[in-house]
Amino acid sequence: MSGYLFDWASLLVRWLHVITGIAWIGASFYFVWLDNHLLPVAGPQGGELAGELWAVHGGGFYRAVKYRVAPAALPKTLHWFYWEAYTTWLSGFTLLCLLYFVRAEAYLIDPGVRALSKPLAIALALGLMATTWLIYDALCRSPLKRREGVLGAALTVLFAALAYVLCHLFSGRGAFLVFGSALGTVMVANVYFVIIPGQRELVRAKAEQRTPDPEAGLRGKLRSVHNTYLTLPVLFVMISHHYPMTFGASQNWAVLIAMSLAGAGIRTWFVARHRGNERRPLMLVTAAVSVLIIAGLAALLVPRAPEGSSAASSPGPAERAHVQLILTQRCAPCHAAHPTLAGFTTPPNGVLLDSLEQLMQHLPQVQQQLATRAMPLGNLTGMTPGEREELLNWVTRAAPLAQAAPP
């Protein structure tokens, strides 16, 4: 029953995380788009307005205007956008604790990467998340803040170093999720410590009829720009655990860095496109680089047959019996109708691997999971390198036979 309740808690927190994440990212994307589509305002209001935009949506016309500083009088109702960010982070951190910390031995720790105790692994993950924010914030407050290109390069090095360190400490799956959590922490800390305080200063100054501090607005603008470029790398990490070809690659740190750069490049393309023709060269360069990165990764990660695997042939009874034993000892504790491994109430993704017949139904998926060392999770069942190689060889030779078999 405890496992069943745990699954419900995980489901509901994940659902909340997705809902609030959509709200936060949607609002962020909309305001970046809005800023880049504002047109000059003609007439007497042109001096106090930074621009306006007309739009049609849902059967009605909308007019959005942006003030250069503030309106002559603040409206009675002023909408703020921050609870979306806070709730997204809180739900995401709760999910990180439920899955990757409570079950650190399965999802976070890989003895083949680094033999860590559960408390040490959790402490390292939390420490690196906090340290990333502290270094990032120090860089943004340094003189580099006036040189956006240099600051951007420094931040790229910071995040690349983080990806490298994480992938040499944790399982691939765990490293990717902690990396995304660190970026998400940076994003929400930007909102909490910089962007919202800057907006409060603007409102307070207007209410007190004094000139607002322009530095607060500039800091908030810089952090908001950073957040929009971090969004797609974070979203990639959120879905990466479905694709072991990424986190399970032998050089998974390079995959994580490359996909993050591609995501930031794609977001740069959208932002540049919104700004119009004056950014067309930047659009073309970022689009081309992002496409080349993804295409290059797709080519490099093509699965290859294990060395020493022979052509397709029907396995003998002794070989079948030994492969069945490996399945029973190393796979079935999780992938059974009634899993026996603690913490699992149902087989992951509904995949049953009790028998060779069931294995034959999932050959491509099993081949990928074995080749990338994504399964067994955290190697909880103690699969040896020899057993992994034997099972992978058997799966590689069985795949053509399964495809040739009549339906």
C-alpha positions as CSV (number, residue, x, y, z in Angstrom):
1,M,0.0,0.0,0.0
2,S,2.9,2.4,0.8
3,G,4.2,2.0,-2.7
4,Y,0.8,2.6,-4.2
5,L,0.4,5.8,-2.2
6,F,3.9,6.8,-3.2
7,D,3.0,6.4,-6.9
8,W,-0.1,8.6,-6.4
9,A,2.0,11.3,-4.7
10,S,4.5,11.2,-7.5
11,L,1.8,11.4,-10.2
12,L,0.0,14.4,-8.5
13,V,3.2,16.3,-7.9
14,R,4.4,15.7,-11.5
15,W,1.1,16.9,-12.8
16,L,1.3,20.1,-10.7
17,H,4.8,20.6,-11.9
18,V,3.8,20.3,-15.6
19,I,0.8,22.6,-15.1
20,T,2.6,25.4,-13.4
21,G,5.6,25.0,-15.7
22,I,3.4,25.6,-18.7
23,A,2.0,28.7,-17.0
24,W,5.5,30.0,-16.1
25,I,7.1,29.3,-19.4
26,G,4.1,30.4,-21.4
27,A,4.0,33.8,-19.6
28,S,7.8,34.2,-20.1
29,F,7.7,33.4,-23.8
30,Y,4.7,35.7,-24.3
31,F,6.3,38.7,-22.7
32,V,9.6,38.2,-24.6
33,W,7.5,38.0,-27.8
34,L,5.5,41.0,-26.8
35,D,8.6,43.1,-26.1
36,N,10.0,42.2,-29.5
37,H,6.9,43.1,-31.4
38,L,6.1,46.5,-29.9
39,L,5.6,49.3,-32.4
40,P,6.1,53.1,-31.8
41,V,3.0,54.9,-30.6
42,A,1.9,58.0,-32.6
43,G,0.2,61.0,-31.0
44,P,0.4,62.7,-27.6
45,Q,1.1,59.4,-25.7
46,G,4.1,58.6,-27.8
47,G,6.5,60.2,-25.4
48,E,5.5,58.1,-22.3
49,L,4.9,54.8,-24.1
50,A,7.7,52.5,-25.2
51,G,5.4,50.8,-27.8
52,E,2.1,49.1,-28.4
53,L,0.9,45.9,-30.0
54,W,-2.5,45.0,-31.5
55,A,-3.6,41.4,-31.6
56,V,-6.7,39.3,-32.2
57,H,-7.3,36.2,-30.2
58,G,-10.4,34.2,-29.1
59,G,-12.8,36.3,-31.1
60,G,-11.7,39.6,-29.8
61,F,-9.2,42.5,-30.3
62,Y,-6.5,43.3,-27.8
63,R,-4.2,46.3,-27.4
64,A,-1.1,46.0,-25.3
65,V,1.0,49.0,-24.4
66,K,4.3,49.3,-22.5
67,Y,5.3,52.4,-20.6
68,R,8.8,53.7,-20.7
69,V,8.8,54.0,-16.9
70,A,5.3,54.0,-15.4
71,P,1.8,55.5,-16.0
72,A,0.8,58.8,-14.4
73,A,-1.3,56.9,-11.9
74,L,-1.0,53.3,-10.9
75,P,-4.2,51.2,-11.6
76,K,-6.1,49.8,-8.7
77,T,-5.4,46.2,-9.9
78,L,-1.9,45.3,-11.0
79,H,-1.2,41.7,-12.0
80,W,2.1,40.1,-11.0
81,F,3.7,37.0,-12.5
82,Y,5.7,35.1,-9.9
83,W,3.7,32.3,-8.3
84,E,3.9,30.3,-11.5
85,A,7.7,30.3,-11.1
86,Y,7.7,29.6,-7.4
87,T,5.1,26.7,-7.7
88,T,7.0,25.2,-10.6
89,W,10.2,25.1,-8.6
90,L,8.6,23.9,-5.4
91,S,6.8,21.0,-7.1
92,G,9.9,20.2,-9.1
93,F,12.0,20.1,-6.0
94,T,9.4,17.9,-4.3
95,L,9.5,15.5,-7.2
96,L,13.3,15.5,-7.2
97,C,13.1,14.5,-3.5
98,L,10.5,11.8,-4.0
99,L,12.2,10.1,-6.9
100,Y,15.9,10.9,-7.0
101,F,16.6,11.4,-3.3
102,V,14.2,8.9,-1.6
103,R,15.2,6.3,-4.3
104,A,18.8,7.6,-4.8
105,E,20.2,4.1,-4.9
106,A,18.1,3.4,-8.0
107,Y,17.9,6.8,-9.8
108,L,20.9,8.9,-8.6
109,I,23.7,6.6,-7.8
110,D,25.6,4.4,-10.2
111,P,28.5,2.5,-8.6
112,G,30.0,2.1,-12.1
113,V,30.4,5.9,-12.2
114,R,31.1,6.7,-8.6
115,A,30.5,4.6,-5.5
116,L,28.6,7.1,-3.3
117,S,26.6,6.6,-0.1
118,K,23.0,7.8,-0.3
119,P,23.5,10.7,2.1
120,L,26.7,11.9,0.3
121,A,25.0,11.7,-3.1
122,I,22.1,13.8,-1.9
123,A,24.4,16.3,-0.2
124,L,26.5,16.6,-3.4
125,A,23.4,17.2,-5.5
126,L,22.0,19.9,-3.2
127,G,25.4,21.5,-2.8
128,L,26.1,21.7,-6.5
129,M,22.6,23.2,-7.1
130,A,23.2,25.9,-4.5
131,T,26.8,26.5,-5.6
132,T,25.7,27.0,-9.2
133,W,23.4,29.8,-8.2
134,L,26.0,31.5,-6.0
135,I,28.6,31.5,-8.8
136,Y,26.1,32.5,-11.4
137,D,24.8,35.4,-9.2
138,A,28.4,36.5,-8.5
139,L,29.2,36.6,-12.2
140,C,26.1,38.6,-13.0
141,R,27.0,41.2,-10.3
142,S,30.6,41.4,-11.4
143,P,31.8,44.0,-14.0
144,L,31.0,41.4,-16.7
145,K,27.3,42.5,-16.4
146,R,28.2,45.4,-18.7
147,R,29.7,43.1,-21.3
148,E,26.8,40.7,-22.2
149,G,28.8,38.6,-24.7
150,V,31.7,38.0,-22.3
151,L,29.2,37.2,-19.5
152,G,27.4,34.8,-21.7
153,A,30.6,33.0,-22.5
154,A,31.5,32.8,-18.8
155,L,28.1,31.3,-18.0
156,T,28.4,28.8,-20.8
157,V,31.7,27.6,-19.3
158,L,30.0,27.4,-15.8
159,F,27.1,25.3,-17.0
160,A,29.3,23.1,-19.1
161,A,31.6,22.5,-16.2
162,L,28.5,21.6,-14.1
163,A,27.4,19.1,-16.7
164,Y,30.8,17.5,-16.8
165,V,31.1,17.2,-13.0
166,L,27.6,15.8,-12.5
167,C,28.0,13.1,-15.2
168,H,31.2,12.0,-13.4
169,L,29.4,11.8,-10.0
170,F,26.0,10.3,-10.7
171,S,24.1,8.0,-12.9
172,G,23.4,9.5,-16.3
173,R,19.7,9.8,-15.5
174,G,20.5,11.4,-12.2
175,A,23.1,13.7,-13.6
176,F,20.8,15.1,-16.2
177,L,18.0,15.7,-13.7
178,V,20.3,17.4,-11.2
179,F,21.6,19.6,-14.0
180,G,18.1,20.6,-15.0
181,S,17.3,21.2,-11.3
182,A,20.3,23.5,-11.0
183,L,19.3,25.5,-14.1
184,G,15.7,25.7,-12.8
185,T,17.0,26.9,-9.4
186,V,19.0,29.6,-11.1
187,M,15.8,30.7,-13.0
188,V,13.5,30.8,-10.0
189,A,16.2,32.5,-7.9
190,N,16.4,35.2,-10.6
191,V,12.7,35.8,-10.2
192,Y,12.8,35.8,-6.4
193,F,16.0,37.7,-5.7
194,V,16.3,40.0,-8.7
195,I,13.3,40.3,-11.0
196,I,10.4,40.7,-8.5
197,P,12.4,43.0,-6.2
198,G,13.2,45.2,-9.2
199,Q,9.5,45.4,-10.0
200,R,8.6,46.1,-6.4
201,E,11.1,49.0,-6.5
202,L,9.4,50.4,-9.6
203,V,5.9,50.2,-8.0
204,R,7.2,51.6,-4.7
205,A,9.0,54.5,-6.4
206,K,5.8,55.4,-8.3
207,A,3.7,55.3,-5.2
208,E,6.2,57.6,-3.4
209,Q,6.4,59.9,-6.4
210,R,10.1,59.6,-6.8
211,T,12.3,58.5,-9.7
212,P,12.9,54.7,-9.6
213,D,16.4,53.3,-9.5
214,P,17.1,52.3,-13.1
215,E,19.7,49.8,-12.0
216,A,17.0,47.5,-10.5
217,G,15.3,47.4,-13.9
218,L,18.5,46.7,-15.8
219,R,19.3,43.8,-13.4
220,G,15.9,42.3,-13.8
221,K,16.0,42.6,-17.6
222,L,19.4,40.8,-17.8
223,R,18.2,37.9,-15.6
224,S,14.9,37.7,-17.6
225,V,17.0,37.3,-20.8
226,H,19.0,34.6,-19.2
227,N,15.9,32.8,-18.1
228,T,14.5,32.6,-21.6
229,Y,17.7,31.0,-22.9
230,L,17.8,28.5,-20.1
231,T,14.2,27.3,-20.7
232,L,14.8,24.9,-23.6
233,P,17.8,23.2,-22.0
234,V,15.6,22.6,-18.9
235,L,12.8,21.2,-20.9
236,F,15.2,18.9,-22.7
237,V,16.3,17.5,-19.4
238,M,12.7,17.0,-18.3
239,I,12.1,14.6,-21.2
240,S,15.6,13.1,-21.5
241,H,14.9,10.3,-19.1
242,H,12.7,8.7,-21.7
243,Y,15.7,8.4,-24.1
244,P,18.6,6.4,-22.7
245,M,20.6,7.1,-25.9
246,T,21.2,10.5,-24.4
247,F,21.9,10.1,-20.7
248,G,23.3,6.5,-21.2
249,A,25.9,7.5,-23.8
250,S,29.5,6.8,-22.9
251,Q,30.3,10.6,-23.1
252,N,26.9,11.7,-21.8
253,W,28.3,14.9,-20.4
254,A,29.1,16.0,-24.0
255,V,25.6,15.1,-25.1
256,L,24.1,17.1,-22.3
257,I,26.3,20.2,-23.1
258,A,25.6,19.9,-26.8
259,M,21.8,19.5,-26.4
260,S,21.8,22.5,-24.0
261,L,23.7,24.6,-26.5
262,A,21.3,23.5,-29.2
263,G,18.3,24.4,-27.0
264,A,19.7,27.8,-26.2
265,G,20.5,28.3,-29.9
266,I,16.9,27.5,-30.9
267,R,15.6,29.9,-28.4
268,T,18.0,32.6,-29.7
269,W,16.6,31.9,-33.2
270,F,13.0,32.6,-32.0
271,V,14.0,35.8,-30.1
272,A,16.0,37.1,-33.1
273,R,13.1,36.2,-35.4
274,H,10.7,38.2,-33.3
275,R,13.0,41.3,-33.6
276,G,12.8,41.4,-37.4
277,N,15.1,41.7,-40.3
278,E,17.9,43.5,-38.5
279,R,18.7,40.2,-36.7
280,R,18.5,37.9,-39.8
281,P,22.2,37.0,-39.8
282,L,22.0,35.9,-36.2
283,M,18.8,33.9,-37.0
284,L,20.6,32.1,-39.8
285,V,23.7,31.3,-37.8
286,T,22.0,30.1,-34.6
287,A,19.5,28.0,-36.6
288,A,22.3,26.4,-38.7
289,V,24.5,25.7,-35.6
290,S,21.6,24.2,-33.6
291,V,20.6,21.9,-36.5
292,L,24.2,20.8,-37.0
293,I,24.6,20.0,-33.4
294,I,21.5,17.8,-33.2
295,A,22.3,16.1,-36.6
296,G,25.9,15.4,-35.4
297,L,24.7,13.9,-32.2
298,A,22.1,11.7,-34.0
299,A,25.0,10.4,-36.2
300,L,27.4,9.8,-33.3
301,L,24.9,8.0,-31.1
302,V,23.8,5.5,-33.7
303,P,23.7,2.1,-31.9
304,R,26.4,-0.3,-32.9
305,A,26.4,-4.1,-32.6
306,P,28.6,-5.3,-29.7
307,E,32.0,-6.6,-30.6
308,G,32.1,-10.3,-31.1
309,S,28.4,-10.7,-31.8
310,S,27.8,-13.2,-34.6
311,A,25.2,-13.3,-37.3
312,A,21.7,-14.2,-36.6
313,S,21.4,-17.8,-35.5
314,S,19.0,-19.8,-33.4
315,P,20.3,-20.1,-29.8
316,G,20.7,-23.6,-28.4
317,P,18.8,-24.9,-25.3
318,A,21.8,-24.3,-22.9
319,E,22.1,-20.7,-24.1
320,R,18.4,-20.1,-23.8
321,A,18.4,-21.5,-20.3
322,H,21.3,-19.2,-19.2
323,V,19.7,-16.1,-20.7
324,Q,16.5,-17.0,-19.0
325,L,18.4,-17.2,-15.7
326,I,19.9,-13.7,-16.3
327,L,16.4,-12.4,-16.9
328,T,15.0,-14.0,-13.8
329,Q,17.8,-12.7,-11.5
330,R,18.5,-9.3,-13.1
331,C,15.4,-8.1,-14.9
332,A,12.3,-9.8,-13.4
333,P,12.7,-8.3,-9.9
334,C,11.4,-5.0,-11.5
335,H,9.9,-6.1,-14.8
336,A,7.4,-8.7,-13.5
337,A,3.6,-8.6,-13.0
338,H,4.3,-8.4,-9.3
339,P,7.8,-6.9,-8.8
340,T,9.8,-8.2,-5.8
341,L,12.2,-5.3,-5.6
342,A,11.4,-2.9,-2.9
343,G,9.8,0.4,-4.1
344,F,8.3,-1.0,-7.3
345,T,4.6,-1.9,-7.3
346,T,4.2,-2.2,-11.1
347,P,6.7,-3.0,-13.8
348,P,8.4,0.2,-15.2
349,N,6.5,1.4,-18.3
350,G,4.4,-1.8,-18.2
351,V,7.2,-3.9,-19.7
352,L,7.3,-7.5,-18.6
353,L,10.5,-9.5,-18.8
354,D,9.7,-12.7,-17.0
355,S,10.4,-14.9,-20.0
356,L,12.3,-15.0,-23.3
357,E,8.9,-14.8,-25.1
358,Q,8.3,-11.5,-23.3
359,L,11.8,-10.3,-24.0
360,M,11.3,-11.0,-27.8
361,Q,8.4,-8.4,-27.7
362,H,10.7,-5.6,-26.5
363,L,14.1,-6.4,-28.3
364,P,14.9,-2.8,-29.6
365,Q,14.1,-1.2,-26.2
366,V,16.0,-3.8,-24.2
367,Q,19.0,-3.6,-26.6
368,Q,19.2,0.2,-26.1
369,Q,18.7,0.0,-22.3
370,L,21.5,-2.6,-22.0
371,A,23.9,-0.9,-24.4
372,T,23.6,2.4,-22.6
373,R,23.7,0.8,-19.1
374,A,20.4,2.5,-18.3
375,M,19.0,-0.7,-17.0
376,P,18.9,-2.2,-14.4
377,L,18.2,1.0,-12.6
378,G,21.3,1.8,-10.5
379,N,22.2,-1.8,-11.2
380,L,20.2,-2.7,-8.1
381,T,20.0,-6.3,-9.1
382,G,23.8,-6.6,-9.6
383,M,24.1,-7.4,-13.3
384,T,27.7,-8.2,-14.0
385,P,29.6,-6.9,-17.1
386,G,29.7,-10.5,-18.4
387,E,26.0,-11.0,-18.0
388,R,25.3,-7.7,-19.7
389,E,27.5,-8.6,-22.6
390,E,25.9,-12.1,-22.9
391,L,22.4,-10.7,-22.8
392,L,23.2,-7.9,-25.2
393,N,24.8,-10.4,-27.7
394,W,21.7,-12.7,-27.4
395,V,19.3,-9.7,-28.0
396,T,21.4,-8.5,-31.0
397,R,21.3,-11.9,-32.6
398,A,17.7,-12.5,-31.8
399,A,16.4,-9.2,-33.3
400,P,16.7,-10.3,-37.0
401,L,15.1,-13.6,-36.2
402,A,12.2,-11.9,-34.5
403,Q,11.7,-9.6,-37.5
404,A,11.8,-12.5,-39.9
405,A,9.3,-14.6,-37.9
406,P,5.8,-14.7,-39.4
407,P,3.1,-12.7,-37.5
